[in-house]
Amino acid sequence: MFPFWACLIAIVTAQLAKPVFVYFKTKQWDWSAVFASGGYPSSHTAGVAALSLAVGIQEHFSSTIFAVSLAFALIVTYDAANVRYYAGRNIQITQQLIKDIQALTQTKLEDPIYLTKVKEVLGHKWIEVIGGIFHGIVVAGVIYLLGVSLL
């Protein structure tokens, strides 16, 4: 169960670290960052990095299951930094276009679809992804080096 627990602990600790990094950036505590997607470090990439390292350690780096977990990690990492990031940017652009159209045409778009609150930050910048990878590797490595037998 070492790979599973390494993955889960990496995800949880990455989420718990987010308010700390928000504080460093803004000098204000934002505890809602614990439950937010996006931000530093990426918990998605922390989880899959920890999972891949733990599988590699436990099942050997030449195993088929390590190859599968590494491929999975690469897909999740790419998705976090590209697909999800640009989906968030698309939301920001769309919301700005709605504001601009209303201002330029002096009309209020009253259809409820235009008033829908949509989360703008879905994905990650590459630095957040790299931080997540590093976090996951450290978590899995520490758990392994400590020889935690409960896992």
Protein Blocks (a to p, Z undefined) as FASTA:
>chain_A
ZZmmmmmmmmmmmmmmmmmmmmmmnopacfklmmpgedjddfklmmmmmmmmmmmmmnop
kbmklmmmmmmmmmmmmmmmmmmmmmmmmmmmmmmmmmmmmmmnopacfbfklmpccdfb
lbdcfklmmmmmmmmmmmmmmmmmnopakZZ
